[in-house]
Amino acid sequence: MWLKSLTDEQREALLGLAHNVVVSDGILDPNEEDMLDEFKREMALKPDIVSDYLELEGIGKVFDSRRARTVAVLNLLRLSYVDGAFEIEEECLLKEVSRAFGISDADFALMDNWVRRLVGLEQEARDLMAP
């Protein structure tokens, strides 16, 4: 969502952050792989690009606006829910990213709530389309 609005540097960094989220719980779920591919398509990145672990130090300078930071956190939250469980490791990592971005705990909670509602609506739509 809104990934096209990111700069090239932010897109690469987001892919690294997404990698951090995916490996944080030690399990690579096929749904996570699918969402990573979706991110690459939306950001117009080559499908075969490989993401690596990204250090969080200085990440606030890369995502230099509230909009870019919000886009990143919303998409990372969405990724963390795609396997059906928001693991404690993922939550801790995303809270650390949010702190690096200067996002308050209250705003993080609002973003998390918004993404949970979005995920529920997406599932509801899939159920409506099922035969």
N, C-alpha and C positions, 0 to 999 in steps of 0.2 A: 504494500500500500504506500503510495506516494514516493516510491523509491526513485522514480525518474527525476524527482526534484533535487536529488543529491548530486554533489560534484563528483568527478571521477575519483578523487582522493577519498571522499566519504564513502563511495560505493565499495572501493577496495577494503576500506576499514570495516564497513558493515559486514562484508563477507567474512572477515577475520573474526569479528565479534560473534557472528552467527556460528562459526566453527567452534568458538569457545563454549557457546551455549550447548551445541550438539554433543560435544565430548564431555561436558561437565558432569553428567550423570553416568558416564561410562558405557552407555548403550546407544548405538546408532540405529534408530528406528527408520524403516522405509518411508514413513510419512515425513520424517525430518529431511531425508534425502530429497524427496519430492518438493518440499517447500524450499530447500536450498536451490534446486533447479528453477523453481518459480521466481525466486529472488534474482537469480542470474538473468533470466529472460526479461524481467521487468527493468533491470538495470542495464540491459543490453550488453552483458558480459558474455564472453565465449563460454559455451557449456562445459568445456573441458578444463576451465581454469580451476586450479586447486587452491583452496583456502588453507591458511596455516593459523596457528595460535597467534593472537594479537595481544601484546602487552597493553595494559590500560593506562600506563603512565603517558600523559600528554594527549590522551584521546579527546579531552575537552577542547583542545586547540584545533583538532581536525573537524569535529562537529561544532562549529563556531557560532551557531545560532540556535535559539530555542526551537525553531521549527525543525531543523536538522536533527537535533537531539531527540525531539519528540517522535519524529518519524523513525529514528533508529530504535528507540525503546519500544514503541508500539509493535514494530515488526519483530523484534527479538522476543517480546512477550508472546506474540502470536506463534512464533516458532517453538517456544517452550511448551505451549499447550498442544501442539499438533500430534504428539504421541499419546495424548489422552491423560497425561499426568504432569503437573507442575512440580517437579522434584525440588527438594530443599536445596540441592546444589545449584540448580538453575536459578532459583529465587535469590540465593545469596549472591551469585554472580551478577544477576540483573540489578540487584540493589547496589552492588559495588559500582557497576557502570553508571547507574543513576546518580550516585554520589559524585562520581568523577565529572558528570555533566552538570552538577549543581541542581539536580532535581530533588525537591523535598520529598520526604516520606509520604506526605499527604498527596502530592501530585502523582507519585509512583502508584499509590493505592488507587487513585482515580483512573490512571491508565490501565492498571491491572483489571479493574472492574469493567472498564470499557471493552477490553480485549476478551474477557470471559463472556460478556454479553454478545460480542461479535461472533465468537466461536459457536455459541449456542444458536444464534440466528443462522449461521452457515450450515450447521447440522440440521436445523429445522428445514431449510431450503432443500438440502439433499434428501431428506425424508419425504418431502412433498414431491420430488421428482422421481422417487423410486417407483418401480412398477408395482 
